[in-house]
Amino acid sequence: MKHLQLPLSRADIDGLEVGEMVTLSGQATMSIGLPTHQRMVEHLDAGTPLPVDLKDGAFFHLSCFNRESADGESHEALYLNPTTSTRYNAFMPRLIEGCGLRLVGGKGGLDHASVEAMQRQGCAYLSFLGGGCTLLSQAIQRVVAVHWTDYIAQFRLLTLELSELGPATVAIDAHGNSVYERLHEQAKQRLQSLRDGRAA
Amino acid sequence: MAITSEQITQLTADLYEWSLKKVPDDTKAALAAAAPRESDDTGRKTLRIMLKSADAAESTGGLVCSDVGIPTYSIKIGTRVSFDGPVRQAIVDGFARMAARSDPPILKMVTNPLTHQRSHAGKDMPIVTFDVIDEADYVDITCAPKAMGTGRWEALETFVYPTHQQIEDYVLDVVLRSGSQACPPIVVGVGIGGTFDHAARIAKEAVLRPFGQVNPEPVLAGMEQRLLQAINTLGFGPMGTGGDTTAMAVHINYSASHGFVPVAVSLNCWINRRTRARIHADGRVERIE
């Protein structure tokens, strides 16, 4: 099991291969809001800095319950858990390269345009356990920042300090290898073989 | 003795909460049995992490998944019971009670499809189906919150005089499309026949069937076996990162239909949310799973 410490260099990411399991520590930013992704892209397009600098960092599709204190001064993160990343396919290539991301992740993967963007940028995709809520939440150390509080909890741009988050599987590496593309192609072929076998 | 609205409210709240915090025993057993058989190293490790996650949620009262979905209830009312107040409203209240009291608090997942606003409640929430059981003196309630991981990929198509092969091909195409995204190993429920809405309903009932029962229809028992084997040949594996444990079970229901035959495919992810209990006419509450 490899341990990753954020922020990460291009060389760190180039050293990752699909199928490897990793844990992760450091500051990572997350959101599962489609409007959040939209707003992030609008910032990039307008040349307006995002409220958090994601260069060499991680942006994950992790939903998180973050509770505001009564005075609104502080936040507490109670749990986190991944959601299906393909929902954000349309936004991710722009965000990966525009933000200079080294890690993205959630569950279920990203499409080919993202795989290409990740290869150009030097970025890997981590598959977290869907249904890993209580287990993964043990990694939460503290809330570093909560931005865009006009959104509901899981749509905010949330940065957490994490310790040993995982294990997660490297499912897309920075060399253009995607477990999801490989498995989908393989499944299609195997299904065709089953059908051919039946017809024979 | 009448069943009270409060009993229904309390039980629907409890069933929802239980389903979020405990993976059914048969499902944990299936994951545990699959681990030593799994040929892919990452897949085998992932199955073990799933079991660890289930145990962590159960032992600490935490959530298994943060996507608490939208609650769906199937209510079967024995014709020998009576009620002392509203039933539909009692279920709505149960849903609200769960959302208000939940510890840890649940995220807002119920979404208005027109405005995309999220909430803990919403029009026609929770989704409830009612049926009657002749002569029974109890009310049987099943809760199965439906989240996006699998809810996104469920499908229905209407065929005209389909062959068994066409039906199986359709099920496999749905599974191929959901691929790595439905948090495998999945449970696949298939509903064949009836009408558009009925096929979906019996597919959902099929997905909630406990593991290990052999379909009493030999034709369907064979189809279940073939489909399970074919799905596990596809290679998506646990969490869709590779392996030969892509499905834990395939369950099929059928109903008579016209020459047009709807075929519905319902899916559950590896946490396989389902809880079930009965309120007996004497007031006794029996938790079934």
Interface residues (C-beta under 8 A of the other chain):
Chain A: G19 M21 S63 C64 F65 R67 L78 Y79 L80 N81 T83 T84 T86 K107 G108 G109 S127 L129 G130 G131 G132 C133 T134 L135 L136 S137 Q138 I152 A153 Q154 P167 T169 A171 V179 Y180 L183 H184 Q186 A187 K188 R190 L191 L194 R195 R198
Chain B: D41 T42 K45 T46 I49 M50 K52 S53 A54 A56 A57 T60 G62 L63 V64 C65 S66 D67 P104 P105 I106 L107 K108 R118 M148 G149 R152 Q165 D169 L172 L176 G179 S180 Q181 A182 C183 A230 T233 L234 G235 F236 G237 M239 G240 T241 G242 C269 W270 I271
